Amino acid sequence: MRPAVLSISRERVLAPIRNTVLAHAGYAVIPAHSVDFALAILHKRHVCAIVIGQSISARDCKHICAEAHRLGIPSVILDPYEQFLREDTDVHVNPLDGPELFLNALANVVQRDHRLCVEPRPC
């Protein structure tokens, strides 16, 4: 079973490229262009991790991370200026560091919490 990753971004150019990279790396990518849609997905489908693009506002990022933390889902935040640092988010990645660092960070959180991918959480 491929790990499902919820990819949240409002970017029209970078998000499809990032999602293609994720799919090529073996993830089942669920794209979301709004936080409301992402929250609906979180409550309806099993996801192994969340990737939050830098186009998501600080307020929305905090909201989605809090809900993900409540559900036990790790978050990877693409944060070039480290403006979203919080204790309950799992990983912050500078997207300018390149895709390899980003994919390694995502693989680490998915591998650490892979039991969630194998044993879906109860609804």
DRENGU-991125 format. One record per residue: x, y, z of N, C-alpha, C, O in turn. Coordinates in Angstrom, 1 decimal. Example, Ala and Ser with C-alpha at 12.3 -4.5 7.8 and 13.67 -1.06 7.14 Angstrom:
2
<node n_X="13.2" n_Y="-5.7" n_Z="7.8" ca_X="12.3" ca_Y="-4.5" ca_Z="7.8" c_X="13.2" c_Y="-3.3" c_Z="7.8" o_X="14.2" o_Y="-3.3" o_Z="8.5"/>
<node n_X="12.8" n_Y="-2.2" n_Z="7.1" ca_X="13.7" ca_Y="-1.1" ca_Z="7.1" c_X="12.9" c_Y="0.0" c_Z="7.9" o_X="13.4" o_Y="1.1" o_Z="8.0"/>
END
This chain:
123
<node n_X="0.8" n_Y="-1.2" n_Z="0.0" ca_X="0.0" ca_Y="0.0" ca_Z="0.0" c_X="0.9" c_Y="1.2" c_Z="0.0" o_X="1.8" o_Y="1.4" o_Z="0.9"/>
<node n_X="0.7" n_Y="2.1" n_Z="-1.0" ca_X="1.4" ca_Y="3.4" ca_Z="-1.0" c_X="1.0" c_Y="4.3" c_Z="0.0" o_X="-0.2" o_Y="4.5" o_Z="0.2"/>
<node n_X="1.9" n_Y="5.0" n_Z="0.7" ca_X="1.5" ca_Y="5.9" ca_Z="1.8" c_X="0.8" c_Y="7.1" c_Z="1.1" o_X="1.3" o_Y="7.7" o_Z="0.1"/>
<node n_X="-0.4" n_Y="7.5" n_Z="1.7" ca_X="-1.1" ca_Y="8.6" ca_Z="1.2" c_X="-0.6" c_Y="9.9" c_Z="1.8" o_X="-0.5" o_Y="10.0" o_Z="3.0"/>
<node n_X="-0.4" n_Y="10.9" n_Z="1.0" ca_X="0.1" ca_Y="12.2" ca_Z="1.5" c_X="-0.9" c_Y="13.3" c_Z="1.0" o_X="-1.2" o_Y="13.4" o_Z="-0.2"/>
<node n_X="-1.4" n_Y="14.1" n_Z="2.0" ca_X="-2.2" ca_Y="15.2" ca_Z="1.7" c_X="-1.3" c_Y="16.4" c_Z="1.4" o_X="-0.6" o_Y="16.9" o_Z="2.3"/>
<node n_X="-1.3" n_Y="17.0" n_Z="0.2" ca_X="-0.5" ca_Y="18.1" ca_Z="-0.2" c_X="-1.3" c_Y="19.3" c_Z="-0.3" o_X="-2.1" o_Y="19.5" o_Z="-1.2"/>
<node n_X="-1.1" n_Y="20.3" n_Z="0.6" ca_X="-1.9" ca_Y="21.5" ca_Z="0.7" c_X="-1.1" c_Y="22.7" c_Z="0.1" o_X="0.0" o_Y="23.0" o_Z="0.6"/>
<node n_X="-1.6" n_Y="23.3" n_Z="-0.9" ca_X="-1.0" ca_Y="24.5" ca_Z="-1.4" c_X="-1.9" c_Y="25.3" c_Z="-2.3" o_X="-2.8" o_Y="24.7" o_Z="-3.0"/>
<node n_X="-1.7" n_Y="26.6" n_Z="-2.4" ca_X="-2.5" ca_Y="27.4" ca_Z="-3.3" c_X="-1.7" c_Y="27.8" c_Z="-4.5" o_X="-2.2" o_Y="28.5" o_Z="-5.4"/>
<node n_X="-0.5" n_Y="27.3" n_Z="-4.6" ca_X="0.4" ca_Y="27.6" ca_Z="-5.7" c_X="-0.1" c_Y="27.0" c_Z="-7.0" o_X="-0.5" o_Y="25.8" o_Z="-7.0"/>
<node n_X="-0.1" n_Y="27.7" n_Z="-8.1" ca_X="-0.5" ca_Y="27.2" ca_Z="-9.3" c_X="0.6" c_Y="26.5" c_Z="-10.2" o_X="0.3" o_Y="25.7" o_Z="-11.0"/>
<node n_X="1.8" n_Y="26.9" n_Z="-9.9" ca_X="3.0" ca_Y="26.3" ca_Z="-10.7" c_X="3.7" c_Y="25.3" c_Z="-9.8" o_X="4.0" o_Y="24.2" o_Z="-10.3"/>
<node n_X="4.1" n_Y="25.7" n_Z="-8.6" ca_X="5.0" ca_Y="24.8" ca_Z="-7.8" c_X="4.2" c_Y="23.6" c_Z="-7.3" o_X="4.8" o_Y="22.5" o_Z="-7.2"/>
<node n_X="3.0" n_Y="23.7" n_Z="-6.9" ca_X="2.2" ca_Y="22.6" ca_Z="-6.3" c_X="2.2" c_Y="21.4" c_Z="-7.2" o_X="2.4" o_Y="20.3" o_Z="-6.8"/>
<node n_X="1.8" n_Y="21.6" n_Z="-8.5" ca_X="1.7" ca_Y="20.4" ca_Z="-9.4" c_X="3.1" c_Y="19.8" c_Z="-9.6" o_X="3.2" o_Y="18.5" o_Z="-9.7"/>
<node n_X="4.2" n_Y="20.6" n_Z="-9.6" ca_X="5.5" ca_Y="20.0" ca_Z="-9.7" c_X="5.9" c_Y="19.2" c_Z="-8.5" o_X="6.4" o_Y="18.1" o_Z="-8.6"/>
<node n_X="5.6" n_Y="19.8" n_Z="-7.3" ca_X="5.9" ca_Y="19.1" ca_Z="-6.0" c_X="5.0" c_Y="17.8" c_Z="-6.0" o_X="5.6" o_Y="16.7" o_Z="-5.5"/>
<node n_X="3.8" n_Y="17.8" n_Z="-6.4" ca_X="2.9" ca_Y="16.6" ca_Z="-6.3" c_X="3.4" c_Y="15.6" c_Z="-7.3" o_X="3.3" o_Y="14.4" o_Z="-7.0"/>
<node n_X="3.9" n_Y="16.0" n_Z="-8.4" ca_X="4.5" ca_Y="15.0" ca_Z="-9.4" c_X="5.8" c_Y="14.3" c_Z="-8.8" o_X="6.0" o_Y="13.1" o_Z="-8.9"/>
<node n_X="6.6" n_Y="15.1" n_Z="-8.1" ca_X="7.8" ca_Y="14.6" ca_Z="-7.5" c_X="7.4" c_Y="13.6" c_Z="-6.4" o_X="8.0" o_Y="12.5" o_Z="-6.3"/>
<node n_X="6.3" n_Y="13.9" n_Z="-5.6" ca_X="5.9" ca_Y="13.0" ca_Z="-4.6" c_X="5.3" c_Y="11.7" c_Z="-5.2" o_X="5.6" o_Y="10.6" o_Z="-4.7"/>
<node n_X="4.5" n_Y="11.8" n_Z="-6.2" ca_X="4.0" ca_Y="10.7" ca_Z="-6.9" c_X="5.1" c_Y="9.8" c_Z="-7.5" o_X="5.1" o_Y="8.6" o_Z="-7.4"/>
<node n_X="6.1" n_Y="10.4" n_Z="-8.1" ca_X="7.2" ca_Y="9.7" ca_Z="-8.6" c_X="8.0" c_Y="9.0" c_Z="-7.5" o_X="8.6" o_Y="7.9" o_Z="-7.8"/>
<node n_X="8.0" n_Y="9.6" n_Z="-6.3" ca_X="8.7" ca_Y="9.0" ca_Z="-5.2" c_X="7.9" c_Y="7.8" c_Z="-4.6" o_X="8.4" o_Y="7.2" o_Z="-3.6"/>
<node n_X="6.7" n_Y="7.6" n_Z="-5.0" ca_X="5.9" ca_Y="6.4" ca_Z="-4.6" c_X="4.8" c_Y="6.8" c_Z="-3.6" o_X="4.2" o_Y="5.8" o_Z="-3.0"/>
<node n_X="4.5" n_Y="8.0" n_Z="-3.5" ca_X="3.4" ca_Y="8.4" ca_Z="-2.6" c_X="2.1" c_Y="8.5" c_Z="-3.4" o_X="2.1" o_Y="8.9" o_Z="-4.6"/>
<node n_X="1.0" n_Y="8.2" n_Z="-2.7" ca_X="-0.4" ca_Y="8.5" ca_Z="-3.3" c_X="-0.7" c_Y="9.9" c_Z="-2.9" o_X="-1.0" o_Y="10.2" o_Z="-1.7"/>
<node n_X="-0.7" n_Y="10.9" n_Z="-3.8" ca_X="-0.8" ca_Y="12.3" ca_Z="-3.5" c_X="-2.3" c_Y="12.7" c_Z="-3.6" o_X="-3.0" o_Y="12.4" o_Z="-4.6"/>
<node n_X="-2.8" n_Y="13.4" n_Z="-2.5" ca_X="-4.1" ca_Y="14.0" ca_Z="-2.5" c_X="-3.9" c_Y="15.5" c_Z="-2.5" o_X="-3.6" o_Y="16.0" o_Z="-1.5"/>
<node n_X="-4.1" n_Y="16.2" n_Z="-3.6" ca_X="-3.9" ca_Y="17.6" ca_Z="-3.7" c_X="-5.1" c_Y="18.4" c_Z="-3.1" o_X="-6.2" o_Y="18.0" o_Z="-3.2"/>
<node n_X="-4.8" n_Y="19.4" n_Z="-2.3" ca_X="-5.8" ca_Y="20.3" ca_Z="-1.8" c_X="-5.4" c_Y="21.7" c_Z="-2.0" o_X="-4.3" o_Y="22.1" o_Z="-1.7"/>
<node n_X="-6.3" n_Y="22.5" n_Z="-2.5" ca_X="-6.0" ca_Y="23.9" ca_Z="-2.8" c_X="-6.6" c_Y="24.9" c_Z="-1.7" o_X="-6.4" o_Y="26.1" o_Z="-1.8"/>
<node n_X="-7.2" n_Y="24.3" n_Z="-0.7" ca_X="-7.7" ca_Y="25.2" ca_Z="0.4" c_X="-7.7" c_Y="24.4" c_Z="1.7" o_X="-7.7" o_Y="23.1" o_Z="1.7"/>
<node n_X="-7.6" n_Y="25.1" n_Z="2.8" ca_X="-7.6" ca_Y="24.4" ca_Z="4.1" c_X="-8.9" c_Y="23.8" c_Z="4.4" o_X="-8.9" o_Y="22.7" o_Z="5.0"/>
<node n_X="-10.0" n_Y="24.4" n_Z="4.0" ca_X="-11.3" ca_Y="23.7" ca_Z="4.2" c_X="-11.4" c_Y="22.4" c_Z="3.5" o_X="-11.9" o_Y="21.4" o_Z="4.1"/>
<node n_X="-10.9" n_Y="22.3" n_Z="2.3" ca_X="-11.0" ca_Y="21.1" ca_Z="1.6" c_X="-10.0" c_Y="20.0" c_Z="2.2" o_X="-10.3" o_Y="18.9" o_Z="2.4"/>
<node n_X="-8.9" n_Y="20.5" n_Z="2.7" ca_X="-7.9" ca_Y="19.6" ca_Z="3.3" c_X="-8.5" c_Y="19.1" c_Z="4.6" o_X="-8.3" o_Y="17.9" o_Z="4.9"/>
<node n_X="-9.2" n_Y="19.9" n_Z="5.4" ca_X="-9.8" ca_Y="19.4" ca_Z="6.6" c_X="-10.9" c_Y="18.4" c_Z="6.3" o_X="-11.0" o_Y="17.4" o_Z="7.1"/>
<node n_X="-11.6" n_Y="18.6" n_Z="5.3" ca_X="-12.6" ca_Y="17.6" ca_Z="4.9" c_X="-12.0" c_Y="16.3" c_Z="4.5" o_X="-12.5" o_Y="15.2" o_Z="4.9"/>
<node n_X="-10.9" n_Y="16.3" n_Z="3.8" ca_X="-10.2" ca_Y="15.1" ca_Z="3.4" c_X="-9.6" c_Y="14.4" c_Z="4.7" o_X="-9.7" o_Y="13.2" o_Z="4.8"/>
<node n_X="-9.1" n_Y="15.2" n_Z="5.6" ca_X="-8.6" ca_Y="14.6" ca_Z="6.9" c_X="-9.6" c_Y="13.8" c_Z="7.6" o_X="-9.3" o_Y="12.8" o_Z="8.3"/>
<node n_X="-10.9" n_Y="14.3" n_Z="7.6" ca_X="-11.9" ca_Y="13.6" ca_Z="8.3" c_X="-12.6" c_Y="12.5" c_Z="7.5" o_X="-13.4" o_Y="11.7" o_Z="8.1"/>
<node n_X="-12.3" n_Y="12.4" n_Z="6.2" ca_X="-13.0" ca_Y="11.4" ca_Z="5.4" c_X="-12.0" c_Y="10.2" c_Z="5.0" o_X="-12.5" o_Y="9.1" o_Z="4.7"/>
<node n_X="-10.7" n_Y="10.5" n_Z="4.8" ca_X="-9.8" ca_Y="9.6" ca_Z="4.3" c_X="-8.6" c_Y="9.4" c_Z="5.2" o_X="-8.3" o_Y="10.3" o_Z="6.0"/>
<node n_X="-8.0" n_Y="8.3" n_Z="5.1" ca_X="-6.7" ca_Y="8.0" ca_Z="5.8" c_X="-5.6" c_Y="8.6" c_Z="5.1" o_X="-5.4" o_Y="8.4" o_Z="3.9"/>
<node n_X="-4.8" n_Y="9.4" n_Z="5.8" ca_X="-3.5" ca_Y="9.9" ca_Z="5.2" c_X="-2.4" c_Y="9.6" c_Z="6.2" o_X="-2.6" o_Y="9.6" o_Z="7.4"/>
<node n_X="-1.2" n_Y="9.4" n_Z="5.6" ca_X="0.0" ca_Y="9.1" ca_Z="6.4" c_X="0.7" c_Y="10.4" c_Z="6.8" o_X="1.4" o_Y="10.4" o_Z="7.9"/>
<node n_X="0.6" n_Y="11.4" n_Z="6.0" ca_X="1.3" ca_Y="12.7" ca_Z="6.3" c_X="0.7" c_Y="13.8" c_Z="5.6" o_X="0.0" o_Y="13.6" o_Z="4.6"/>
<node n_X="1.0" n_Y="15.0" n_Z="6.0" ca_X="0.5" ca_Y="16.2" ca_Z="5.4" c_X="1.7" c_Y="17.1" c_Z="5.0" o_X="2.7" o_Y="17.2" o_Z="5.7"/>
<node n_X="1.7" n_Y="17.6" n_Z="3.7" ca_X="2.7" ca_Y="18.5" ca_Z="3.3" c_X="2.0" c_Y="19.8" c_Z="3.1" o_X="1.0" o_Y="19.9" o_Z="2.4"/>
<node n_X="2.5" n_Y="20.9" n_Z="3.7" ca_X="1.9" ca_Y="22.2" ca_Z="3.7" c_X="2.9" c_Y="23.2" c_Z="3.0" o_X="4.0" o_Y="23.4" o_Z="3.4"/>
<node n_X="2.4" n_Y="23.7" n_Z="1.8" ca_X="3.2" ca_Y="24.6" ca_Z="1.0" c_X="3.3" c_Y="26.0" c_Z="1.6" o_X="2.5" o_Y="26.3" o_Z="2.5"/>
<node n_X="4.3" n_Y="26.7" n_Z="1.1" ca_X="4.6" ca_Y="28.0" ca_Z="1.7" c_X="3.5" c_Y="29.1" c_Z="1.3" o_X="3.5" o_Y="30.2" o_Z="1.8"/>
<node n_X="2.6" n_Y="28.7" n_Z="0.5" ca_X="1.5" ca_Y="29.6" ca_Z="0.1" c_X="0.4" c_Y="29.7" c_Z="1.1" o_X="-0.5" o_Y="30.5" o_Z="1.0"/>
<node n_X="0.4" n_Y="28.8" n_Z="2.1" ca_X="-0.7" ca_Y="28.7" ca_Z="3.1" c_X="-0.3" c_Y="29.7" c_Z="4.2" o_X="0.8" o_Y="29.7" o_Z="4.7"/>
<node n_X="-1.3" n_Y="30.5" n_Z="4.6" ca_X="-1.0" ca_Y="31.5" ca_Z="5.6" c_X="-0.7" c_Y="30.9" c_Z="7.0" o_X="-0.9" o_Y="29.8" o_Z="7.2"/>
<node n_X="0.0" n_Y="31.7" n_Z="7.8" ca_X="0.4" ca_Y="31.3" ca_Z="9.1" c_X="-0.8" c_Y="30.8" c_Z="9.9" o_X="-0.8" o_Y="29.8" o_Z="10.6"/>
<node n_X="-1.9" n_Y="31.6" n_Z="9.9" ca_X="-3.1" ca_Y="31.2" ca_Z="10.6" c_X="-3.7" c_Y="29.9" c_Z="10.1" o_X="-4.0" o_Y="29.0" o_Z="10.9"/>
<node n_X="-3.8" n_Y="29.7" n_Z="8.8" ca_X="-4.3" ca_Y="28.4" ca_Z="8.3" c_X="-3.3" c_Y="27.3" c_Z="8.5" o_X="-3.8" o_Y="26.2" o_Z="8.8"/>
<node n_X="-2.0" n_Y="27.6" n_Z="8.5" ca_X="-1.0" ca_Y="26.5" ca_Z="8.8" c_X="-1.2" c_Y="26.0" c_Z="10.2" o_X="-1.2" o_Y="24.8" o_Z="10.5"/>
<node n_X="-1.3" n_Y="27.0" n_Z="11.2" ca_X="-1.5" ca_Y="26.6" ca_Z="12.6" c_X="-2.8" c_Y="25.8" c_Z="12.7" o_X="-2.8" o_Y="24.8" o_Z="13.5"/>
<node n_X="-3.9" n_Y="26.2" n_Z="12.0" ca_X="-5.1" ca_Y="25.5" ca_Z="12.2" c_X="-5.0" c_Y="24.0" c_Z="11.6" o_X="-5.5" o_Y="23.1" o_Z="12.3"/>
<node n_X="-4.5" n_Y="23.8" n_Z="10.5" ca_X="-4.4" ca_Y="22.5" ca_Z="9.9" c_X="-3.4" c_Y="21.6" c_Z="10.7" o_X="-3.6" o_Y="20.5" o_Z="10.9"/>
<node n_X="-2.3" n_Y="22.2" n_Z="11.2" ca_X="-1.3" ca_Y="21.5" ca_Z="12.0" c_X="-2.0" c_Y="21.0" c_Z="13.3" o_X="-1.7" o_Y="19.9" o_Z="13.8"/>
<node n_X="-2.8" n_Y="21.9" n_Z="13.9" ca_X="-3.4" ca_Y="21.5" ca_Z="15.2" c_X="-4.4" c_Y="20.4" c_Z="15.0" o_X="-4.4" o_Y="19.4" o_Z="15.8"/>
<node n_X="-5.1" n_Y="20.4" n_Z="13.9" ca_X="-6.0" ca_Y="19.3" ca_Z="13.6" c_X="-5.3" c_Y="18.0" c_Z="13.3" o_X="-5.6" o_Y="16.9" o_Z="13.7"/>
<node n_X="-4.2" n_Y="18.1" n_Z="12.5" ca_X="-3.4" ca_Y="17.0" ca_Z="12.2" c_X="-2.8" c_Y="16.4" c_Z="13.4" o_X="-2.7" o_Y="15.2" o_Z="13.6"/>
<node n_X="-2.3" n_Y="17.2" n_Z="14.3" ca_X="-1.7" ca_Y="16.8" ca_Z="15.6" c_X="-2.7" c_Y="16.0" c_Z="16.4" o_X="-2.4" o_Y="15.0" o_Z="17.0"/>
<node n_X="-3.9" n_Y="16.6" n_Z="16.4" ca_X="-5.0" ca_Y="15.9" ca_Z="17.2" c_X="-5.3" c_Y="14.5" c_Z="16.6" o_X="-5.7" o_Y="13.6" o_Z="17.4"/>
<node n_X="-5.2" n_Y="14.4" n_Z="15.3" ca_X="-5.5" ca_Y="13.1" ca_Z="14.7" c_X="-4.3" c_Y="12.2" c_Z="14.6" o_X="-4.4" o_Y="11.0" o_Z="14.2"/>
<node n_X="-3.1" n_Y="12.7" n_Z="15.1" ca_X="-1.9" ca_Y="11.9" ca_Z="15.1" c_X="-1.2" c_Y="11.8" c_Z="13.7" o_X="-0.6" o_Y="10.8" o_Z="13.4"/>
<node n_X="-1.4" n_Y="12.8" n_Z="12.9" ca_X="-0.9" ca_Y="12.8" ca_Z="11.5" c_X="0.3" c_Y="13.7" c_Z="11.5" o_X="0.1" o_Y="14.9" o_Z="11.8"/>
<node n_X="1.5" n_Y="13.3" n_Z="11.1" ca_X="2.6" ca_Y="14.2" ca_Z="11.0" c_X="2.5" c_Y="15.2" c_Z="9.9" o_X="1.9" o_Y="14.9" o_Z="8.8"/>
<node n_X="3.1" n_Y="16.4" n_Z="10.1" ca_X="3.1" ca_Y="17.4" ca_Z="9.1" c_X="4.5" c_Y="17.8" c_Z="8.7" o_X="5.4" o_Y="17.8" o_Z="9.5"/>
<node n_X="4.7" n_Y="18.0" n_Z="7.4" ca_X="5.9" ca_Y="18.6" ca_Z="6.9" c_X="5.6" c_Y="19.9" c_Z="6.3" o_X="4.8" o_Y="20.1" o_Z="5.3"/>
<node n_X="6.2" n_Y="21.0" n_Z="6.9" ca_X="5.9" ca_Y="22.3" ca_Z="6.5" c_X="7.0" c_Y="22.9" c_Z="5.6" o_X="8.2" o_Y="22.9" o_Z="6.1"/>
<node n_X="6.7" n_Y="23.3" n_Z="4.4" ca_X="7.7" ca_Y="24.0" ca_Z="3.6" c_X="7.7" c_Y="25.4" c_Z="4.0" o_X="6.8" o_Y="26.2" o_Z="3.7"/>
<node n_X="8.8" n_Y="25.8" n_Z="4.7" ca_X="8.9" ca_Y="27.1" ca_Z="5.4" c_X="10.2" c_Y="27.7" c_Z="5.2" o_X="11.1" o_Y="27.5" o_Z="6.0"/>
<node n_X="10.4" n_Y="28.5" n_Z="4.1" ca_X="11.7" ca_Y="29.0" ca_Z="3.8" c_X="12.2" c_Y="30.1" c_Z="4.9" o_X="13.4" o_Y="30.3" o_Z="5.0"/>
<node n_X="11.3" n_Y="30.7" n_Z="5.6" ca_X="11.7" ca_Y="31.8" ca_Z="6.5" c_X="11.5" c_Y="31.4" c_Z="8.0" o_X="11.6" o_Y="32.2" o_Z="8.9"/>
<node n_X="11.2" n_Y="30.1" n_Z="8.2" ca_X="10.9" ca_Y="29.6" ca_Z="9.6" c_X="9.9" c_Y="30.4" c_Z="10.3" o_X="10.1" o_Y="30.8" o_Z="11.5"/>
<node n_X="8.8" n_Y="30.8" n_Z="9.7" ca_X="7.8" ca_Y="31.6" ca_Z="10.3" c_X="6.7" c_Y="30.8" c_Z="11.0" o_X="5.9" o_Y="31.4" o_Z="11.7"/>
<node n_X="6.7" n_Y="29.5" n_Z="10.7" ca_X="5.6" ca_Y="28.7" ca_Z="11.3" c_X="6.1" c_Y="27.8" c_Z="12.4" o_X="5.4" o_Y="26.8" o_Z="12.7"/>
<node n_X="7.2" n_Y="28.0" n_Z="13.0" ca_X="7.8" ca_Y="27.1" ca_Z="14.0" c_X="6.8" c_Y="27.0" c_Z="15.2" o_X="6.4" o_Y="28.0" o_Z="15.8"/>
<node n_X="6.5" n_Y="25.7" n_Z="15.5" ca_X="5.6" ca_Y="25.4" ca_Z="16.6" c_X="6.1" c_Y="24.1" c_Z="17.2" o_X="6.8" o_Y="23.3" o_Z="16.5"/>
<node n_X="5.7" n_Y="23.9" n_Z="18.4" ca_X="6.2" ca_Y="22.6" ca_Z="19.1" c_X="5.5" c_Y="21.4" c_Z="18.5" o_X="6.1" o_Y="20.3" o_Z="18.5"/>
<node n_X="4.2" n_Y="21.5" n_Z="18.1" ca_X="3.5" ca_Y="20.3" ca_Z="17.8" c_X="3.5" c_Y="19.9" c_Z="16.3" o_X="2.8" o_Y="19.0" o_Z="15.9"/>
<node n_X="4.3" n_Y="20.6" n_Z="15.5" ca_X="4.5" ca_Y="20.2" ca_Z="14.1" c_X="5.7" c_Y="19.4" c_Z="14.0" o_X="6.7" o_Y="19.7" o_Z="14.7"/>
<node n_X="5.8" n_Y="18.5" n_Z="13.1" ca_X="6.8" ca_Y="17.5" ca_Z="13.1" c_X="8.1" c_Y="18.0" c_Z="12.4" o_X="9.2" o_Y="17.9" o_Z="13.0"/>
<node n_X="8.0" n_Y="18.5" n_Z="11.2" ca_X="9.2" ca_Y="18.8" ca_Z="10.4" c_X="9.0" c_Y="20.1" c_Z="9.6" o_X="7.9" o_Y="20.4" o_Z="9.1"/>
<node n_X="10.0" n_Y="21.0" n_Z="9.7" ca_X="10.1" ca_Y="22.2" ca_Z="8.8" c_X="11.2" c_Y="22.0" c_Z="7.8" o_X="12.3" o_Y="21.6" o_Z="8.2"/>
<node n_X="10.9" n_Y="22.3" n_Z="6.6" ca_X="11.9" ca_Y="22.1" ca_Z="5.5" c_X="11.9" c_Y="23.4" c_Z="4.7" o_X="10.9" o_Y="24.0" o_Z="4.4"/>
<node n_X="13.1" n_Y="23.8" n_Z="4.4" ca_X="13.3" ca_Y="25.0" ca_Z="3.6" c_X="13.2" c_Y="24.4" c_Z="2.1" o_X="14.1" o_Y="23.7" o_Z="1.7"/>
<node n_X="12.2" n_Y="24.9" n_Z="1.3" ca_X="12.1" ca_Y="24.3" ca_Z="0.0" c_X="13.3" c_Y="24.7" c_Z="-0.9" o_X="13.5" o_Y="24.1" o_Z="-2.0"/>
<node n_X="14.0" n_Y="25.7" n_Z="-0.5" ca_X="15.2" ca_Y="26.1" ca_Z="-1.3" c_X="16.3" c_Y="25.1" c_Z="-1.2" o_X="17.3" o_Y="25.2" o_Z="-1.9"/>
<node n_X="16.2" n_Y="24.2" n_Z="-0.2" ca_X="17.3" ca_Y="23.2" ca_Z="0.0" c_X="17.2" c_Y="22.1" c_Z="-1.0" o_X="18.1" o_Y="21.2" o_Z="-1.0"/>
<node n_X="16.1" n_Y="22.1" n_Z="-1.7" ca_X="16.0" ca_Y="21.1" ca_Z="-2.8" c_X="15.1" c_Y="19.9" c_Z="-2.5" o_X="14.7" o_Y="19.7" o_Z="-1.3"/>
<node n_X="14.7" n_Y="19.1" n_Z="-3.5" ca_X="13.7" ca_Y="18.1" ca_Z="-3.3" c_X="14.3" c_Y="16.9" c_Z="-2.5" o_X="13.5" o_Y="16.2" o_Z="-1.9"/>
<node n_X="15.6" n_Y="16.6" n_Z="-2.6" ca_X="16.1" ca_Y="15.5" ca_Z="-1.9" c_X="15.9" c_Y="15.6" c_Z="-0.3" o_X="15.5" o_Y="14.7" o_Z="0.3"/>
<node n_X="16.2" n_Y="16.8" n_Z="0.2" ca_X="16.0" ca_Y="17.0" ca_Z="1.6" c_X="14.6" c_Y="16.9" c_Z="2.0" o_X="14.2" o_Y="16.3" o_Z="3.0"/>
<node n_X="13.7" n_Y="17.5" n_Z="1.2" ca_X="12.3" ca_Y="17.4" ca_Z="1.4" c_X="11.8" c_Y="16.0" c_Z="1.4" o_X="11.1" o_Y="15.6" o_Z="2.3"/>
<node n_X="12.2" n_Y="15.2" n_Z="0.4" ca_X="11.7" ca_Y="13.8" ca_Z="0.3" c_X="12.3" c_Y="13.0" c_Z="1.5" o_X="11.6" o_Y="12.1" o_Z="2.0"/>
<node n_X="13.5" n_Y="13.2" n_Z="1.9" ca_X="14.1" ca_Y="12.5" ca_Z="3.0" c_X="13.3" c_Y="12.8" c_Z="4.3" o_X="13.0" o_Y="11.9" o_Z="5.1"/>
<node n_X="13.0" n_Y="14.1" n_Z="4.5" ca_X="12.2" ca_Y="14.5" ca_Z="5.7" c_X="10.8" c_Y="13.8" c_Z="5.7" o_X="10.4" o_Y="13.4" o_Z="6.7"/>
<node n_X="10.2" n_Y="13.8" n_Z="4.5" ca_X="8.9" ca_Y="13.2" ca_Z="4.4" c_X="9.0" c_Y="11.7" c_Z="4.7" o_X="8.1" o_Y="11.1" o_Z="5.4"/>
<node n_X="10.0" n_Y="11.1" n_Z="4.1" ca_X="10.2" ca_Y="9.6" ca_Z="4.3" c_X="10.4" c_Y="9.3" c_Z="5.8" o_X="9.9" o_Y="8.3" o_Z="6.2"/>
<node n_X="11.1" n_Y="10.1" n_Z="6.5" ca_X="11.3" ca_Y="9.9" ca_Z="7.9" c_X="10.1" c_Y="9.9" c_Z="8.7" o_X="9.9" o_Y="9.1" o_Z="9.5"/>
<node n_X="9.2" n_Y="10.9" n_Z="8.4" ca_X="8.0" ca_Y="11.0" ca_Z="9.2" c_X="7.0" c_Y="9.9" c_Z="8.8" o_X="6.3" o_Y="9.3" o_Z="9.7"/>
<node n_X="7.0" n_Y="9.5" n_Z="7.6" ca_X="6.1" ca_Y="8.4" ca_Z="7.1" c_X="6.6" c_Y="7.1" c_Z="7.7" o_X="5.8" o_Y="6.3" o_Z="8.1"/>
<node n_X="7.9" n_Y="6.9" n_Z="7.6" ca_X="8.4" ca_Y="5.6" ca_Z="8.1" c_X="8.2" c_Y="5.5" c_Z="9.6" o_X="7.9" o_Y="4.4" o_Z="10.1"/>
<node n_X="8.4" n_Y="6.6" n_Z="10.3" ca_X="8.3" ca_Y="6.6" ca_Z="11.8" c_X="6.8" c_Y="6.3" c_Z="12.2" o_X="6.6" o_Y="5.6" o_Z="13.1"/>
<node n_X="5.9" n_Y="6.8" n_Z="11.4" ca_X="4.5" ca_Y="6.5" ca_Z="11.7" c_X="3.8" c_Y="5.6" c_Z="10.7" o_X="2.6" o_Y="5.7" o_Z="10.4"/>
<node n_X="4.6" n_Y="4.7" n_Z="10.1" ca_X="4.0" ca_Y="3.8" ca_Z="9.1" c_X="2.9" c_Y="2.9" c_Z="9.6" o_X="2.1" o_Y="2.4" o_Z="8.8"/>
<node n_X="2.9" n_Y="2.6" n_Z="10.9" ca_X="1.8" ca_Y="1.8" ca_Z="11.4" c_X="0.5" c_Y="2.4" c_Z="11.1" o_X="-0.5" o_Y="1.7" o_Z="11.0"/>
<node n_X="0.4" n_Y="3.7" n_Z="11.0" ca_X="-0.8" ca_Y="4.4" ca_Z="10.7" c_X="-1.3" c_Y="4.0" c_Z="9.3" o_X="-2.5" o_Y="4.0" o_Z="9.0"/>
<node n_X="-0.3" n_Y="3.8" n_Z="8.4" ca_X="-0.7" ca_Y="3.5" ca_Z="7.0" c_X="-1.2" c_Y="2.0" c_Z="6.9" o_X="-2.0" o_Y="1.7" o_Z="6.0"/>
<node n_X="-0.7" n_Y="1.2" n_Z="7.8" ca_X="-1.1" ca_Y="-0.2" ca_Z="7.7" c_X="-2.3" c_Y="-0.5" c_Z="8.5" o_X="-3.2" o_Y="-1.3" o_Z="8.1"/>
<node n_X="-2.5" n_Y="0.2" n_Z="9.6" ca_X="-3.7" ca_Y="0.1" ca_Z="10.5" c_X="-4.5" c_Y="1.4" c_Z="10.5" o_X="-4.2" o_Y="2.3" o_Z="11.3"/>
<node n_X="-5.5" n_Y="1.5" n_Z="9.6" ca_X="-6.2" ca_Y="2.7" ca_Z="9.5" c_X="-6.9" c_Y="3.1" c_Z="10.8" o_X="-7.3" o_Y="2.2" o_Z="11.6"/>
<node n_X="-6.9" n_Y="4.4" n_Z="11.1" ca_X="-7.4" ca_Y="4.8" ca_Z="12.4" c_X="-8.9" c_Y="4.7" c_Z="12.4" o_X="-9.5" o_Y="4.8" o_Z="11.3"/>
<node n_X="-9.5" n_Y="4.4" n_Z="13.5" ca_X="-11.0" ca_Y="4.2" ca_Z="13.6" c_X="-11.7" c_Y="5.6" c_Z="13.3" o_X="-11.2" o_Y="6.6" o_Z="13.7"/>
<node n_X="-12.9" n_Y="5.5" n_Z="12.7" ca_X="-13.6" ca_Y="6.7" ca_Z="12.4" c_X="-14.5" c_Y="7.1" c_Z="13.6" o_X="-15.2" o_Y="8.1" o_Z="13.6"/>
END
